[in-house]
């Protein structure tokens, strides 16, 4: 009897073990099937050169403003829509109203160049890629700007004119306005102005007043900056320290306080992200003070990150669906074309 009891007990134990083994294997299989967190790859020098091609031939201070403002794509959208809605403002009145806005100084500065601001809104995927690259690969971005200027100079398309002064300081090519009170934004095809053609940025849309069909560079309107000179965000407060690869604002190194992008170089393995300004994220990032991303809506959320990932709000080259979604919102204001106002209003422009 005892033998039968032991045999029955052993049989029941074996059956129970066999019944639980498939579940254990299934749990192990499910765990192994969970993909690891995706880490955004750094952009290559060639990709960065393609990224900066549309702005590399702009004056240094304007390049600085654009790179800084690109870290605030939500504010770029808001500022461009605001400018469209207030096209009647000109000169000093425009400066006064812009000064009241809660935008970053770099975004306010771009209101002096409405065509540049509108182009960044229209090409929002490119703008956000530029901001992400500047946050994470600042030195490489500026190396790319210099590489493209060198290519344009060797192609005979970059030289001093009555609109701008091009000078060489060692290995560095500097571009400044010929007249310190009038800034000309060069018009060129960013894919043809550097000699051998380069690949077009995916989804790129040209903007009137900034784009020239064919190789070479031309100049249209000049933007008088006198109306904005008295504001702390105006033209004369911006520059670039090529030696240290940094944007200069008010004679100090510019620091972006945007929470849109994650500084993957300062990733905190304890479970959060460290932004360029020391921001510690908890998995959710809110854009630019919560102002409206599309048409003034409040509570814009840039992205929902997963703990342990390196990817930011707009990570990677030619970003994914989130950024393309923002970009499509940017296109909506143009109705498939170009928004009213011509892109040259309110700048004190003159030929």
Secondary structure as GFF3:
##gff-version 3
##sequence-region A 1 351
A	DSSP	alpha_helix	2	33	.	.	.	ID=ss1
A	DSSP	alpha_helix	45	52	.	.	.	ID=ss2
A	DSSP	alpha_helix	60	69	.	.	.	ID=ss3
A	DSSP	alpha_helix	73	85	.	.	.	ID=ss4
A	DSSP	alpha_helix	91	99	.	.	.	ID=ss5
A	DSSP	alpha_helix	105	110	.	.	.	ID=ss6
A	DSSP	three_ten_helix	111	113	.	.	.	ID=ss7
A	DSSP	alpha_helix	114	122	.	.	.	ID=ss8
A	DSSP	alpha_helix	124	136	.	.	.	ID=ss9
A	DSSP	alpha_helix	138	154	.	.	.	ID=ss10
A	DSSP	beta_strand	164	169	.	.	.	ID=ss11
A	DSSP	beta_strand	172	177	.	.	.	ID=ss12
A	DSSP	beta_strand	182	188	.	.	.	ID=ss13
A	DSSP	beta_strand	217	224	.	.	.	ID=ss14
A	DSSP	three_ten_helix	226	228	.	.	.	ID=ss15
A	DSSP	three_ten_helix	235	237	.	.	.	ID=ss16
A	DSSP	beta_strand	238	241	.	.	.	ID=ss17
A	DSSP	beta_strand	246	249	.	.	.	ID=ss18
A	DSSP	beta_strand	252	253	.	.	.	ID=ss19
A	DSSP	three_ten_helix	264	266	.	.	.	ID=ss20
A	DSSP	beta_strand	273	274	.	.	.	ID=ss21
A	DSSP	beta_strand	280	281	.	.	.	ID=ss22
A	DSSP	beta_strand	284	286	.	.	.	ID=ss23
A	DSSP	three_ten_helix	288	290	.	.	.	ID=ss24
A	DSSP	beta_strand	301	304	.	.	.	ID=ss25
A	DSSP	alpha_helix	321	332	.	.	.	ID=ss26
A	DSSP	beta_strand	349	350	.	.	.	ID=ss27
###
